[in-house]
């Protein structure tokens, strides 16, 4: 089957849905959203903490938020991107509210603001401890009630279509690569359909599932980054994988591991060893409120030093009723596994959480491929630099969705449907009955990435990861050519590509910077300058 849509959106989180709503109301063409599972299973719905935006001008201002972001990003954030997100955040918060998002407010009607690690002021808007789920709910209601948005749930984008599929030779030096849409796997027919588009928007979310333990859902397999990289698009900063310091330690749950929001440390939670001893004073004067990379490395070191599976987060000194009020979902979740957080410490450990790099885009969300935009976690806007400031991701998604919507509405008429695109050819391929080949390789990728490309790295470990991933890549590509397309096989390919990109960029960065910490180059770039 061949379908034609003016705007083709691949992904259904906060970035994809807010973009869809914005272009649909312009009535500039047909809008279609490809969703690999159901509409509600996106990274957005797992975001507990909140949305960062300057709203209380009595204590806060844009310059403070910009400075906090630059510091957290280890001063390699793109200043223009930071300024754009910070200054446009309030108007996008207003739009989220208009779409039905309920942020918690105080009795006087002002937003009830939290403070999280790395923020100099209280500026985090939230909805209890499930802010992402609340935003996702509001956007889903708005999208589903909009007759101008076609939603294709449980459809999987296999590849984006470029002139490569027309027989042209496309390399990373090709000056103009054009995107004509995507090949998409239909779950009912198990056939790959052709979706032609004028504008294609990649909003596929993160890639935490390439690690053994992650706060991301199992679907976060780096699909967007991998598809664009294979199409010879520019991908950047993939070495900067943010590990959330505090996922709930519960061995049966790793994809996703339940997130214990950073807001709990902002609330007064203290990191301790299971013995009750504190340890953050050894690592940073900000103690438990230090930025995530510092806290994650500290926990990783303490666990290795003491041979522990986890450390603990203690809120037992806080008022029990206040704790239950602020963190009802965390309280209920912990209680379900036998832990009363008002009386007992919470077992926590780091887990892969957020990709700061991704598909390189400009201030309008445009990639280097003509007609292709990228938004949300799969993109690299330059906002996060070496490390994402807490709660900056959701606001980045809506600000860039707004910029991309305005830009693509203005330029959609510059593009035409390419009717010469051939249909997907799977002649002569066999049905894949060796599913164990895929499941085993998925496990191996997770082990390789967690053991060799984790919180603390070394040249030796990275080289070993590179070699192991290369072997699995060759095996998987041979399988891909031999069997019929399946979602699981495509996800495995994407995981391998994504793991390769993280590893390669980690090898290329010969310094410890932001989230990339290597024992072979432990001296920070600034400290090197001081030595000279």
N, C-alpha and C positions, 0 to 999 in steps of 0.2 A: 504494500500500500504506500501511496505517496500523499503526504499532507502538506498544506501550505499555511503558514502563519506569519504575520508581519513581525510579531514579537514572540520568540521562543525562549522560555525561561526554564533552565535546568536546575531544579532545587526548590525547596518549599519552606525554608526557614524565614526568619524576620526579613532578610535581604530580599529573597525572591518574592515573598508575598507583598511587602510594601512597594517594591518596584512594580509588580503586576497591578496593584490598585492605582498607582499613579499614572501608568500608561493607559490603563483601561478608561480612566475618566477623560482622557484627551481625545478618545474616539479617532485614533489615527490608524486603526487597523485591527486585525484579529490577534488575540492574546492567548497563548497556550502555556500552561505550566506542567512540566514533566516532573513527576515525583516518584522516587524509586521504591518507596513503601507507601504508607498512608500519609495523609497531609500533616498529621500531628506528630509524626516521629522525626523530629529534627533536633539538631544540637540546641536550638533556641529554647526548646521546652525543658532542657536540662539545666539551664542557667538559673542558679538560685539567687545570686547576690543582688544584682540590680543594674541600673543604667546611670552612668555618670553624666551629669550636666549641671552647669552653673544656673541655679534658680533662685538662691537666696543672696541677693546683691548686697545685703547689709554686711555680710561677712566674707563673701566670695566674689571672684571676678575671673574673666577669661585668662588674664595673664598668669594667675596662680595655677589654673588647670593646665595651661600650656606648659608651664615650667615643670609641674609634677609629671606630665607625660614625657617630656624630654629627659628628665632625670631617670625615670623608670626605664626608658628606652636606651639607656646608656649613651645618650647624646648622638645616636646614629639614626634617630627618627627623622623623617622629612618634615622640616618646619612648616612648609606650606600645607601639607596634609594635616598636621596637628592643628594648625590654625583653622583650617576649614571645618574639621570635625567639632572643635571646641566652640567656635563662634556660631555654627549653624545648629548646634545641639538643642537649644531651647525651643526653636520653632518646630523641630521634629518631635520633641516631647509633646508639644501641643497637639501635633497631628496624631500621635499614638493615642492620646486621650480622646480625641475626636472619633477615632476608630473604635473606641470602647475599652481601652486599657484602664484598669483601676489601680492607680498607685496609692499606697497608704498615705493618709493625711492626719495631721494633728487636729485637735478640737477647734483651733482657730481657722482651719481650712487650708493652711500651708502644708506643703509636702513634708512628710516625716522622713528626714534625710539621715542616711547612715554614713559612716566613714569607714573606708577600707585601707589596707596597706598601701603606702606610697602616696596617699592623698593628704594634702595639708589642711583640708577643710571637710566638713560634712556636706557631701554633694551627691550621694548615691540615692536615687529614687528607687523604691522597691515595692513589691507586693508580698508581704510576709516574707517567707523564705522560698518562694517559688515564682519569682518575677518573670523568668523566661516563659514558664507555662502560661502565665496570665497574658503576656503579650501574644504568645502563639494562639491562645484561645480567641482573643479579640480579633486578631488578623484573620484567623480561619473563618470566623463568623462573617467578617467583612468580605472575604474572598468568595466564600460559598454562596453568599447572597448577591454577588455581582454577576449578572447574566452575561457580561462581556468577557469573562475569564473562563476558559476551558481548562479543566483540571484532569490530567491523566495520571491517576494513582497507580502504583505498582508497575510503572513503566521504567525501563532502565536505559539511560543514554550510553551507547557503546563507544562511539567516536564522534567528534565534530567533523563536519565535511569541509574540506578545502580543495584547492585545485589539484592536490595530490591525487584525489579520487577521480579526477578527470584525465589522469595520465601525465600530468606535469611533474617535473622533478622539483621538490620543495626541500630546501635546506635552511639552516639557521641564518644563512646569509641572504636568503631570498628577500628582496626589498619589500615586496607587497604580497603578503599571504592573505587570502580572502576566506571568510567563513560563510558557508552557504546553508548552514543548518546542522542537523545531527542525524545519525543513524540510531534508532531507538528500538529496543527489544520489547515486543508486545507479549505480556504474560499469558494471554489466552491462546494465541496462535503459536507462540514460541518462534515467531518469525521476526526478523529485523525490518522495521519499516523506515521509510525515508521521510524525514521532516525538513522541508525546505523553509527557510526563513530569511527575512531581510536583516533582522537584528537578532542575535543570539546572546543570551545572558547566562553566565555560569555562576550558580549560587549553591554549590554542592556541599558547602560546610567544611568540616575539618577532616583530620586523618588520624585521630587518636587510636583507631582500631589497629593500626600497624604495630602497636605496642601491646604487651601482654595484659597490662592493667591500665585502664583509661576511664575517665569520667564521661567520655563520649558514648553514644549508642553504637551498637555493633555495625551500623551502616556507615560510620565515618571512616571510609576507606581511601580517602584522598582522590576520589574520582575526577574532580575538576582539574586539579593540578596535573594528574597523570595524562588525561585526555589532551590538555593544552600542550603539555611538554611533548607528547608524541606528535602533535600537529606542528611542532617546531616553534611554539610560542615561548615567550620569555617567562621563566619562573625564577624567583629570587628569595634569598633569606630563609631557606628551608632548614638551615641548621638551628634556627631559633625555635625549638619546641618547648613550650611552657608546660612544666609539670606542676599541677596543683599540689601544694604541700599536704593538704589534708583531705584525702578521700577516706571514707569509712573502711576500716580493715575488717573485711568479712570474706574469708577465702572463697566462698561459693559465688561471689559476685565480682566479676572483673570487667565485664563489657555490658553495661557500664558499672563501674564501681560507684557507690553512692557518694555524692559530693557533700562535704561539710563546709559550708560557705565561709569565705574569708570574713564575712560580716560577723561571724561568731567570735573571731579574734578582735575585731573592731569593738565588739560588745564587751570585751573583757576576758575572753577565753585565754588561758595560759598553756603553752606547750610544756609538757613534762615527760620525763621518762616514766615507765610503768612503776618505778619505785617512788614516784612523787617528786623527784628532784628536777629542778628547772635546768635548762641548758642554753637557751638562746642568748644569755648574757655573754657567752664565750664567742659569739659570732657577730653581734650587731647591737649598737646602743638602743635601737628601736625595739629590741626584744621580739616578742611574738608578732609585732606589727611591721616588721621589716618586709621589703618587697619579696615576692614569691620565690624568685630564683635563689635568694640568700637563705630563706627559710627551708626550701626544698633541699638544698645542698647540706644545710645543717642537719636536717632530719636524716638524710641519706648517710651522712658521716656517723651520726650517733647510732643508727641502726647497725651499720657495719662494725663500728667499734665495740658495741656491746652484744653483737650477735642477736639482734632483735628483729621480729617480723613487723613491728610497729612501734610508734611512740604514742603519747596520749594528749588530748586536748581537754583541759579542765575548766568547767564552768560551774562547779559545785558551790563555789563561794558566792555566786550571784543569786538573786531572789528567784526561787523556783517558779513562781507564777509568771514573773516577767520573762523568764527563759522560755516557758511554754507559749507565752503570747507572741514573742518575737520569732520563735523557731518551731512552729507547730509540726511541720513535716519532718524535721530532723528529730524532734522529740518522739514522734510516733514511730519513725523508722527504727531508731535505736531501741525503743521499747519492744518492737516486734522481734528483735534478736536478743532480748533479755537485758538491755542496758537502760537504766533510768539515768539520763544525763544530769538530772538535778542532784543525784546522789553519787554517781559513779563517773569516772573519767571516760572519754570517748577514745577508743583505739583508732589511730589514724596513720596513714602512710602516703607518700607522694604517688601520683598517677598522672599519666600523659593527659593533658587537658586542652591545650590550645596551640594552634600553629600560627606563629607571628608572620611567617613568610607565605608565599603562594604565587599566584599568577600576577605578574607585575602590571600595574595599571596606573593611569594618570589621574588627575583630579576629577575627571569625569567618569572614572571607572572603565576607560578604554584600555584594552590590551594592545599588544603590538600586531595583532591579527585584525584586519579590517572587518568591521561588523560584529566583533566579539567583545563583550563587556564581561567583567568579573566583579562580583560583590560579596561582601561578608567574609567568612573565615578562609575561603579558598583563594581570596585575593591578597595581594601585597600592595597596600596603598602607601606604605612608608610610615603610617601612624605609629606602629608599635616599635619599630626599630629593633633593638636587641632584646626587648622584653615588654610585654603588654602590661600597661597599668590596669589594675582591677576595674572591671565594669566599663571599660572603654570599648569593648567589642560590639555590644548591642547598639550603642549609639553610632559607632562607625558604620554599621550595616545600614541603618536608616538614612544617615546623612549621605552616604555614597549612592544609595538607591535613589534618593532624590536628585542628586547631580546627574546620575546616569539616565534617569527617566527624562529629565529636561533635555539632555544632550541627544538622546536617541530619538525623542519625539521630533526634535529639530532636524535630525539627519536621516530618519527612516526612509524618506523619499529619495535619498541619494543612492539607495541600494535597490536591486531588483532580484526576483527569484531566478535561480539558475536552473533551467529545465533540462540541462544536459547532464545533470548528476545521475550516475547509474544507480540502479537498485543494488542492495547488498547481495553479494554472491556467496552462497554457502553450498554450492554443488559439490558433490563428492565427499562431503564430510560425514563422519560417523556419529552416532548418538553416544554421548559420554556415559559409559557404564562404570568407569573407574573413578567414582567420586572421592574415594579415599586419597587419590593423588592430590586433589585440591585441598581437602581438609588438612592433610598432613603438611602441605606447603604453607598454608595459612598459619598453623601452629609454629612452624619453623621461622617464618618471618617475624612473628611476635617475639619469639625467644631471642633471635638475632638482634632485633632492635632494642629490646629491653636490656640485654646483657652487654651489648657492645656500643650502642649509640644512645645511652640513657642520660641521666643527670650529670654524671662525671665520665669524661671520655679520655681516650689516649690514642696516639697514632697506631699502636699495635692493635687495639680493639677495633678501631675504625677500618683498618686494612682487612682484618678478619671478616668484619661485616660485609665489606665490599666484595670479597672473594666468595663468601657464602651466598650473598644475594645474586651474584652473577651466575652462579650454578643453577639456582632456582629459576632465574629469569630464562635461561636457555631451555630448561625443561618445560617451563610453562608456555613459552612461545611455540615450542614444538607441539605441545598439546593443543594450543589455541588453533593452530593450522589444521589439526587432525579431526577435531570433534565439532559438534554443533555448538553454537553460542549458548552460554548459560550465564545468568546473573552472577553465580558464585565464581565462575571462571574469570569473568570480566573484573570482578572485585579483586580477585587474587592478582591479576595483571596490574591493576591500579595500585595495590598495596606494595608490590615489588618495585614499580616505578617510583612511588612516593618514598619508600625506604631508601632506594638508590639516591634520590635527590637529596634527602636529609643527610645521608652518609657522605656523598660527594662534596656537598657544600661545607660540611663539618671538617672534612679533610683539608679543604682549600683555605679555611680560616685559621691562620697560624697564630692565634692569640686566644686568650680567654676574654670573652666579651658578652655581656648580657647573659642570655640563657645558655650560651655555648661555653662550657668550662672543660678544659683539657689539662691533664696533669703534665703534659709535655710542654705547654706554654702557659704556666700558671700566672705569670706576671701580666697584669692588665696593661692595656695600651698607654694609659695615662702614667702609670708607674714607670714604664720604660722611658718616657720623656723626662721624668724627674731624675732617673739614673744618669741620663746624659747631661 
